[in-house]
Amino acid sequence: MVVEQSRDAAVELLAALSPELREKATAPFDTPDHQVWTYLPGDRPGVTLGELSAEQRRLTMRLLEIALSERGLADARSVMLTEAIRRGLPQAEPGSSVDVGSEQRYFLRVLGDPSGMDPWAWRLNGHHIALHVTFVSGAIGFTPQFFGSEPATVLSGPHEGLRTLAAEQDLGFSFLDSLEAGQRELAIVSDTAPSDILTRYDPVADPHVLLKGLPYGELTPEQRQLFSLLLGQYIGRAAGPIGLQTWQDITEQGIEKLTFAWAGATRPGGGHYYSIAGPTFLAEYDNTQDDANHIHSVWRDLRNDWGTDLLAAHYAGY
């Protein structure tokens, strides 16, 4: 259902664009910069949401509504709102009728032809959002996926107290607090948090840059429940069928092989970082910049970022 709905939504969106905007928004699937991405401010290939009409933005957001869960979509909108607050844009004013995408520099790009039978993808990239969704022979690749927030908590103004990606932090601390002394010795790999996620925005994530930490197999049943909630904070951003497939992949590869590593402060207010890593799954979180009020979080699939495994199977069938 997600595949068919996404195809229909992409076709409708592209048909609604002028020839000039359509040229900016599209590229061949095998374009050389397909796997080039970043979560930093700056330009990307594609057309910005701010260049689109309200109806065109609605059609763009329809792609997100299909691929993301209700909570994942709310997270994306919250990231966009926080960015608007940071930049002082009109849609950040309480009660504003201006939609959140207006004037925003999030770049939409559709790679390949969604109306055909060959692989295609869509992506939405900008400061603190990077969504990459790949469609291959009826299957979906959902990563790399990055959500961040600057600030994590709004400290002043009409939105004072607003928190974005709060559960990623709160569940991380809750899980850390649940560990016994011996477990904490394994989990806490450094007293100092790195300044950013360690895999950065590399096209191919290298799990070897992470320290191992505490294995899932050494957790109590109660700790495993907390760990699953934290893991679900990332997987749960995806629409139901995508999330279920991810859980199945993790289980098949051996959930007991997942590890949890923590660095930095063990109480809110100081810079902190954690990673969850396994044979195929990788998630990183950090909150270190701007006096620990600036979140980065990423979900990578070590086997299927950019639909790599799906594409290999697709082309092997030719």
C-alpha positions in Angstrom: 0.0 0.0 0.0 2.8 2.4 0.9 4.5 1.7 -2.4 1.4 2.3 -4.5 0.3 5.4 -2.6 3.8 6.9 -2.8 3.9 6.4 -6.5 0.5 8.0 -7.0 1.5 10.9 -4.7 4.8 11.5 -6.5 3.2 11.4 -9.9 0.5 13.9 -8.8 3.1 16.2 -7.3 5.3 16.2 -10.4 2.3 16.9 -12.6 1.4 19.9 -10.4 4.9 21.5 -10.9 5.7 24.0 -13.7 8.3 22.7 -16.2 11.0 24.9 -14.6 10.2 23.5 -11.1 9.9 20.0 -12.3 13.4 20.2 -13.9 14.8 21.4 -10.6 13.0 18.7 -8.6 13.9 15.7 -10.7 17.0 13.7 -11.6 17.9 10.3 -13.0 17.9 7.6 -10.4 21.6 6.9 -11.1 22.6 10.5 -10.8 26.2 10.7 -9.5 25.2 12.6 -6.4 22.4 10.2 -5.4 24.1 9.3 -2.1 25.4 12.8 -1.3 23.6 14.2 1.7 24.0 16.4 4.8 22.1 17.7 7.8 24.0 21.0 7.9 22.7 24.3 6.6 23.2 25.0 2.9 22.0 24.3 -0.6 21.1 20.9 -2.0 20.0 19.8 -5.4 16.3 20.1 -5.8 13.5 22.6 -5.3 12.9 24.2 -1.9 9.5 24.1 -0.1 9.6 27.8 -0.1 9.6 27.9 -3.9 6.4 25.9 -4.1 2.8 27.0 -3.8 0.7 26.0 -0.8 -0.9 23.2 -2.9 2.4 22.0 -4.1 3.7 21.9 -0.6 0.6 20.0 0.5 1.4 17.4 -2.2 5.0 17.2 -1.0 3.9 16.7 2.6 1.7 13.9 1.3 4.8 11.9 0.5 5.9 12.3 4.2 2.4 11.4 5.4 2.5 8.1 3.5 6.1 7.1 4.4 6.2 8.2 8.0 4.1 7.1 11.0 1.8 9.6 12.7 4.5 10.2 15.3 7.2 10.4 12.7 5.3 13.0 10.7 4.7 15.0 14.0 8.5 14.8 14.6 9.2 16.1 11.1 6.8 19.0 11.5 8.2 19.8 14.9 11.7 20.0 13.5 10.5 22.3 10.8 8.7 24.5 13.3 11.8 24.7 15.5 13.8 25.7 12.4 11.2 28.4 11.7 11.5 29.6 15.3 15.3 29.7 15.1 15.1 31.8 11.9 12.2 34.0 13.0 10.0 33.1 10.1 6.3 34.1 10.0 4.9 30.6 10.5 6.6 30.5 13.9 4.2 33.1 15.2 1.5 31.5 17.4 -1.7 31.3 15.5 -0.1 32.1 12.2 -2.0 30.8 9.1 1.2 30.4 7.2 2.0 26.8 6.7 5.2 25.4 8.2 6.9 24.8 4.8 6.5 28.4 3.6 9.9 30.1 3.1 11.7 26.9 4.4 14.9 25.7 2.8 14.1 22.0 2.7 15.0 20.6 -0.7 12.7 18.1 -2.5 14.1 15.8 -5.1 12.5 12.9 -7.0 15.1 10.5 -8.5 13.9 8.3 -11.4 10.4 7.9 -12.8 7.7 7.0 -10.2 5.3 6.2 -13.0 7.5 3.4 -14.4 8.7 0.0 -13.2 12.3 0.9 -12.5 13.7 1.9 -9.1 12.9 5.4 -8.0 13.3 7.5 -4.8 12.3 10.7 -3.2 14.3 12.7 -0.7 13.7 15.8 1.5 16.9 17.4 2.8 17.6 20.5 4.7 18.9 21.8 8.1 18.2 19.0 10.6 16.1 16.9 8.2 17.2 14.2 5.8 14.7 11.7 4.5 15.6 9.3 1.8 12.9 6.8 0.6 13.8 4.3 -2.1 11.4 2.0 -4.0 12.6 -1.1 -5.7 10.3 -3.9 -7.1 7.6 -3.3 -4.6 10.0 -3.0 -1.6 11.1 0.1 0.3 14.4 1.4 1.6 13.9 4.0 4.4 17.4 5.2 5.3 19.6 7.2 5.8 17.2 9.2 8.0 18.3 12.1 10.1 16.2 14.3 12.5 17.7 17.1 14.6 16.7 20.2 16.5 18.3 23.5 17.2 17.3 24.4 19.9 16.2 21.1 21.5 14.3 23.2 24.0 13.1 26.8 23.2 14.4 29.0 26.0 12.5 32.2 25.4 9.7 33.8 23.4 6.2 32.7 22.7 7.3 29.0 22.3 9.3 28.9 25.5 9.5 25.4 26.8 8.8 23.7 23.5 10.9 20.5 23.2 11.7 18.7 20.0 12.8 15.0 19.9 12.3 14.9 23.7 11.7 11.2 23.9 15.0 10.4 22.2 16.7 12.1 25.2 14.4 11.1 28.0 14.3 7.4 27.1 18.1 7.4 26.7 18.5 8.7 30.3 15.8 6.4 31.6 17.5 3.3 30.1 20.9 4.5 31.4 19.5 5.0 34.9 18.1 1.4 34.8 21.5 -0.1 34.5 23.4 -1.7 37.4 27.0 -0.7 38.3 28.6 -3.5 36.2 26.4 -2.8 33.2 27.1 0.9 33.4 30.9 0.2 33.3 30.3 -1.5 29.9 27.7 1.0 28.6 29.6 4.2 29.4 32.5 4.3 27.0 33.7 7.8 27.7 33.1 10.6 30.2 33.2 13.1 27.3 30.6 13.1 24.5 31.8 13.5 20.9 30.9 16.8 19.3 28.6 15.2 16.8 27.4 11.8 15.6 30.4 9.7 14.7 29.1 8.4 11.3 28.4 12.0 10.3 26.8 12.2 6.8 29.0 9.7 5.1 27.3 8.0 2.1 28.1 4.6 3.7 28.0 4.4 7.4 31.1 2.8 9.0 30.0 1.0 12.2 33.7 0.5 13.2 33.9 4.2 14.3 31.6 3.3 17.2 32.6 1.7 20.5 30.8 -1.5 21.4 29.2 -0.8 24.8 26.7 -3.0 26.6 25.3 -6.1 24.7 21.5 -6.6 24.7 22.0 -10.1 25.9 23.2 -8.8 29.3 20.0 -6.9 30.0 17.2 -7.9 32.4 13.7 -8.3 31.1 12.7 -4.9 32.5 15.8 -3.3 30.9 14.9 -4.9 27.6 11.5 -3.3 27.7 13.1 0.1 28.1 15.6 -0.6 25.4 12.9 -1.6 23.0 11.1 1.7 23.7 14.3 3.6 22.9 14.9 1.5 19.8 11.3 2.0 18.8 11.8 5.8 18.9 13.8 5.5 15.7 12.1 2.6 14.0 8.7 4.0 15.0 9.2 7.0 12.8 8.4 4.8 9.8 5.0 3.9 8.5 3.8 0.6 10.0 4.8 -1.9 7.3 8.3 -0.3 7.1 8.8 -0.4 10.8 7.6 -4.0 11.1 10.0 -5.1 8.4 12.8 -3.4 10.3 12.0 -5.1 13.5 11.9 -8.4 11.6 15.3 -7.8 10.1 16.8 -7.0 13.5 15.3 -10.1 15.0 16.5 -12.3 12.2 20.0 -10.9 12.5 19.9 -11.5 16.3 18.6 -8.8 18.6 21.0 -10.1 21.2 23.8 -8.7 19.0 22.7 -5.1 19.5 24.9 -3.0 21.8 24.3 0.3 23.6 27.1 2.8 24.2 26.9 6.1 26.2 29.3 9.0 26.4 29.3 12.2 28.3 27.0 13.5 31.1 24.8 11.0 32.9 22.2 13.7 33.8 20.3 16.2 31.6 22.0 19.5 31.2 25.5 18.3 30.1 26.6 17.1 26.7 25.7 13.5 26.1 25.7 10.9 23.3 24.6 7.3 22.7 24.6 4.7 20.0 22.7 1.5 19.3 24.4 -0.8 16.8 24.0 -4.3 15.5 24.7 -6.3 12.3 22.3 -4.2 10.2 20.9 -1.5 12.4 22.6 1.7 13.6 21.3 4.7 15.5 23.2 7.6 17.0 22.1 10.5 19.1 24.0 13.4 20.5 23.1 16.6 22.4 26.4 18.5 22.9 26.4 21.7 21.0 25.0 25.0 22.2 25.4 24.0 25.9 23.7 20.7 25.3 20.6 22.2 23.6 21.1 21.0 20.0 20.1 17.4 19.0 21.3 15.3 16.2 19.8 11.8 15.7 20.3 9.4 12.8 19.0 5.9 11.7 21.2 3.9 9.3 20.6 0.5 7.8 24.0 -1.0 7.3 22.7 -3.4 4.7 20.1 -1.3 2.9 20.8 2.4 3.1 19.7 3.8 -0.3 18.0 0.5 -1.0 21.4 -1.1 -1.6 20.4 -4.7 -0.9 17.0 -4.2 -2.7 18.8 -2.9 -5.8 21.3 -5.7 -5.8 18.5 -8.3 -5.8 16.6 -6.3 -8.4 19.5 -6.1 -10.8 20.5 -9.8 -10.2 17.1 -10.7 -11.5 17.7 -9.2 -14.9 
